Structure formats: structure tokens, C-alpha cells
Amino acid sequence: MSYSLWNDQIVKDEEVVVNKEDRGYQFGDGVYEVVKVYNGELFTAEEHVDRFYVSAEKIRMTIPYTKDKLHQLLHQLVEKNKVETGHVYFQITRGAGARNHVFPGDEVKPVLTGNTKENPRPVANFENGVKATFVEDVRWLRCDIKSLNLLGAVLAKQEAQEKGCYEAILHRGETVTEGSSSNIYGIKDGVLYTHPADNFILNGITRQVIIKCAAEIGLPVKEEAMTKAQLLAMDEVIVSSTTSEVTPIVEVDGTVFGGGKPGDWTRKLQVQFDTKIPKGIRA
Ligand SMILES: Cc1ncc(COP(=O)(O)O)c(C=O)c1O
């Protein structure tokens, strides 16, 4: 039996009822988070919950629970579902009301839902690297919000998959922004480059951990956007996210990096990242 989060309760999956007039369903009017669980323990939950509240605020939605309450619920859910290594997904929508673009009145309450998934770390990708492809970034201009509106990302990821690639590297004109569900980095002559955390990207929690790891291993970081040509000329390329962690990209549209093998800096970042991962309560 599996359990879900439904507002301020943990209930059996089948007990969750979602209204067809929910604004998440009709408009993608809501925000979400994904938190990695290692050996039963949530990783960087504080940062994810903080970003959840910031995303909600940016779309002018008030989450009707304290952060402490939400942390408590997430821990209960992970515990109840006995998650070993996987993740917890949760989202909040502006609630259900007769369809109208304008915000509903105060009588309509936001709807919080969540669930967990057992999902082993993609260690083969860490070892061998993955392929990526360039896709034009046609998303909106508030990519700093972790919005439920993911159609731009969905279309980009589908295109990447159809080309046999793990990720779509998005670009606005010549400027590389991020991945369809990840952040992108290039390493050239011992310097790590990644797009600055502005409205064109989601400031990944993994990105923030990687920037810390880089400082710890003596790899200077420049939060500067790369052009497509600059990215193709990098020594090493990396994709990161909560579930992808530090994944090397060894090929982009036929350009091969490091002879098709993850580079030394990438390896060092992976090792440093591993030191942060919780040993967990079920190790
Ligand atoms: C567009 C986008 N950028 C970056 C990320 C990486 O964020 P995080 O490291 O917090 O998972 C994600 C994660 O889903 C994403 O969807």
C-alpha cells in the first residue's frame, strides 16, 4: 500500500480526490518541488521547501501551512512509504473554482498533494556520461519559478528523447540557458561556467550544492552564460538536477567531449558531491 500527501494529511493513494476544476489541471496554476531521498533521509529539504514558498509567493499564492508543518508532512510521507532511495514530489495549486483566468476568491483554498517514488541513483550515467542535444528555449520569461506549466520543457525533453538524447540543452538565440529539467555547466581551462541565476533559469538546489563543491575542490566558478559555440568548445560539460546529481555530458549533437569519457573535474565534483549525501536512516 502506498500513501500520498493531501493537504495537511497523509492518506492512502486512492483516497486523494482531485476536482476537474482544479486550476492546476486547467491552467497549470501552481508550483512544485522534487526532493531526493537517500537511504530514507531527505536531502536539502530546507532549501527545497524554502524555494517552494518563494515560487508560490512569485505567483501571488499563499501556502496555508507553516514550513515546519510541511517538513513534518514530507518526513511522515517518506516514513510511511518506507522510501529507501528515490524522491518525494509535491505540488500546490491555487485550488478549484469555476474556470476563470482571474484568481478565485478567498473561499477557494490551495490544494497540496504529494507522493513518493523509489528511484535508484543513475550510477551508469555518472560513470559513462550521457548525450544531449540543443533545442530552442521557447519557454516563458519566468523560468526562476518552479511552475506546474511545463509544456515548453515537455516538448524539449520529448525532442531530445526522440534524438536518442538524455537531455535537451535549451538556448535563447545563441545563449545557452539550462536543460529542460536541469542546469547545464561547461568547464574550460579549469573554470566552471554556468548561466547566472536570473529569470531565464531555475536556480537548481543541486546547482547551489555544485557551486559549493567547486569552491571546496578549488575549481573557480563563473556564473556567466555560454553561447552554443562556447559550450561546444568546452573541455567538460555537465548536467545537474535533484535526480541527475552530477551527470557528465559526453556528446552534444555529434561533438564529443574528452574522448567520450567524463573529465577529471567532473569526477572530482562527483566525489565531492557524494560527501554531502546523507548516510540515511536505512543505510
Ligand atoms: C528547468 C529546470 N532547471 C533546473 C532544475 C534543477 O533543479 P534542482 O537541482 O533543484 O532539481 C530543474 C529541476 O527539475 C528544472 O526543471
The ligand as an SDF file (V2000), in Angstrom:
LIG
                    3D

 16 16  0  0  0  0  0  0  0  0999 V2000
   14.0830   23.8210  -15.6360 C   0  0  0  0  0  0  0  0  0  0  0  0
   14.8740   23.2390  -14.5220 C   0  0  0  0  0  0  0  0  0  0  0  0
   16.0880   23.7290  -14.2570 N   0  0  0  0  0  0  0  0  0  0  0  0
   16.8540   23.2140  -13.2620 C   0  0  0  0  0  0  0  0  0  0  0  0
   16.4170   22.1430  -12.4970 C   0  0  0  0  0  0  0  0  0  0  0  0
   17.2970   21.5900  -11.4240 C   0  0  0  0  0  0  0  0  0  0  0  0
   16.8280   21.9510  -10.1590 O   0  0  0  0  0  0  0  0  0  0  0  0
   17.1570   21.0810   -8.8710 P   0  0  0  0  0  0  0  0  0  0  0  0
   18.6510   20.9110   -8.8300 O   0  0  0  0  0  0  0  0  0  0  0  0
   16.6520   21.9030   -7.7390 O   0  0  0  0  0  0  0  0  0  0  0  0
   16.4540   19.7760   -9.0360 O   0  0  0  0  0  0  0  0  0  0  0  0
   15.1360   21.6090  -12.7330 C   0  0  0  0  0  0  0  0  0  0  0  0
   14.6460   20.5070  -11.9160 C   0  0  0  0  0  0  0  0  0  0  0  0
   13.6070   19.9740  -12.1100 O   0  0  0  0  0  0  0  0  0  0  0  0
   14.3460   22.1770  -13.7620 C   0  0  0  0  0  0  0  0  0  0  0  0
   13.1210   21.7040  -14.0300 O   0  0  0  0  0  0  0  0  0  0  0  0
  1  2  1  0
  2  3  1  0
  2 15  2  0
  3  4  2  0
  4  5  1  0
  5  6  1  0
  5 12  2  0
  6  7  1  0
  7  8  1  0
  8  9  2  0
  8 10  1  0
  8 11  1  0
 12 13  1  0
 12 15  1  0
 13 14  2  0
 15 16  1  0
M  END
$$$$
